[in-house]
């Protein structure tokens, strides 16, 4: 596949999607989102891929949306453009997505990181929802995902002031999983991707579904969903292999079936 705004690669049962608009700090435009979603959906159906890393570069994961594309748009134009529909497709990706964030993750960049399942940040990472400073507000999930991640008070502070927080603050608040030196952030994400890729693929998929369901339903509904997925795994060859390997004290060989 040939892309203009992203780079893609595969290795060790995981894939990497890297934003490639360094001249504008990886600002998110319509083309980048089209290519990102296309790549994610492609890797989601690739049996050689069990986890996906989304990243930018050391200076910026993505420093927000490309404002030039929307500065003069009308409300009706934005409605008909429906640019956020592609974001909904990211949530439907079945394989785990790890965001490897260094530098700026602002506005749409912060929202994009939050659509991923796990976030690894470098010490230079800066997260924020600065839309309020240009007369708008988050529109790609920022008010919802940020609130679920850090709570109402912190989300209100970030959204209403537009201020940035460091990777360390983001980790303390529960937004990111781990903060490492800049030179190691991508390697840390790769290590995590390889670890996840070493697990039984069907179980990983259903476990991800169950965790995400916690945000969509009541505790009763979530527990019911979890139990059904748990029972369903007993129809998989990997469950038989995993438990047999445990009893026989050997390493399991996963088939993804």
Helices and strands as residue ranges (DSSP letters): E 6-11, E 14-19, G 22-24, H 30-44, E 51-55, E 60-62, G 67-69, H 75-81, H 85-91, E 96-101, E 104-106, H 108-115, E 118-122, E 126-128, G 130-134, H 142-150, H 152-161, E 165-166, H 167-173, E 178-180, G 182-184, H 185-197, H 201-213, H 219-232, G 233-235, H 237-247
